[in-house]
Amino acid sequence: MPIITCDIRNGRTKEQKSRLAKGLSQVLIDVAGVSIDNIFVVTREMPGFNFLDAGEHIPDYVPGPNGEDIAGAAQLRLRNEAKSKVSRTPHHGE
């Protein structure tokens, strides 16, 4: 029996979590030919602080339009801006 475990940050609606579980199940059905009767899905919710991404704790989920993660998108944008600044900084001896 395939078991799908999905760890997400607190804040999604019941509808979003249901769509996620059903969508993941459907992928397993389509890709591996598993019967829905044999699929078990576990969704665990936690505060953002319990997750570490690229060495940084991530913010709590903040829902935006269409379920977009506003806080997560902002963190990724800041990280990419910081990487861009580092790559443009001349290195010693260049």
C-alpha positions as CSV (number, residue, x, y, z in Angstrom):
1,M,0.0,0.0,0.0
2,P,1.6,3.3,-1.1
3,I,1.6,5.9,1.7
4,I,2.0,9.6,0.7
5,T,3.1,11.9,3.5
6,C,2.8,15.6,2.9
7,D,4.3,18.1,5.4
8,I,2.8,21.6,5.0
9,R,2.7,24.8,6.9
10,N,-0.4,25.7,8.9
11,G,-3.0,27.9,7.1
12,R,-4.4,26.0,4.2
13,T,-8.2,25.5,4.1
14,K,-9.8,22.1,4.3
15,E,-10.7,22.5,0.6
16,Q,-7.0,23.1,-0.3
17,K,-5.8,20.1,1.7
18,S,-8.5,17.9,0.2
19,R,-7.5,19.0,-3.3
20,L,-3.9,18.3,-2.5
21,A,-4.6,14.8,-1.2
22,K,-6.8,13.9,-4.1
23,G,-4.4,15.4,-6.6
24,L,-1.4,13.4,-5.2
25,S,-3.5,10.3,-5.2
26,Q,-4.5,10.8,-8.8
27,V,-0.8,11.2,-9.8
28,L,-0.1,7.8,-8.2
29,I,-3.0,6.3,-10.0
30,D,-1.9,7.7,-13.3
31,V,1.8,7.1,-13.1
32,A,2.0,3.8,-11.1
33,G,-1.4,2.3,-11.9
34,V,-2.2,2.0,-8.2
35,S,-5.9,1.5,-7.2
36,I,-7.4,4.3,-5.1
37,D,-8.4,1.6,-2.6
38,N,-4.7,1.0,-1.9
39,I,-3.5,4.7,-1.4
40,F,-3.1,6.2,2.1
41,V,-2.4,10.0,2.4
42,V,-1.2,11.7,5.5
43,T,-1.1,15.5,5.7
44,R,0.8,17.0,8.6
45,E,0.6,20.7,9.4
46,M,3.1,22.7,11.3
47,P,4.3,26.3,11.8
48,G,6.7,27.6,9.2
49,F,9.4,27.8,11.8
50,N,9.6,24.0,11.9
51,F,10.9,24.0,8.3
52,L,14.4,25.0,7.3
53,D,15.1,25.9,3.6
54,A,18.6,26.7,2.4
55,G,19.6,27.3,6.1
56,E,16.7,29.7,6.9
57,H,13.5,29.1,8.8
58,I,10.6,29.8,6.5
59,P,7.7,32.1,7.4
60,D,4.3,31.0,8.2
61,Y,2.0,30.5,5.2
62,V,0.2,33.7,4.3
63,P,-2.6,33.0,1.7
64,G,-2.8,35.3,-1.3
65,P,-5.0,35.2,-4.4
66,N,-5.7,31.6,-5.6
67,G,-3.9,30.2,-2.5
68,E,-0.5,31.7,-3.6
69,D,1.9,31.8,-0.7
70,I,2.7,35.5,-0.2
71,A,5.2,35.0,2.6
72,G,7.1,32.2,0.9
73,A,7.2,34.1,-2.4
74,A,8.6,37.1,-0.6
75,Q,11.3,35.0,1.1
76,L,12.4,33.4,-2.2
77,R,12.5,36.9,-3.8
78,L,14.8,38.2,-1.1
79,R,17.0,35.2,-1.3
80,N,17.3,35.5,-5.1
81,E,18.1,39.2,-4.8
82,A,20.8,38.5,-2.2
83,K,22.3,35.8,-4.5
84,S,22.3,38.2,-7.4
85,K,24.1,40.9,-5.4
86,V,26.8,38.3,-4.4
87,S,27.3,37.2,-7.9
88,R,27.8,40.8,-9.1
89,T,30.3,41.6,-6.3
90,P,33.9,41.6,-7.6
91,H,36.0,38.9,-6.1
92,H,39.4,39.7,-4.5
93,G,42.1,39.7,-7.1
94,E,39.8,40.2,-10.1
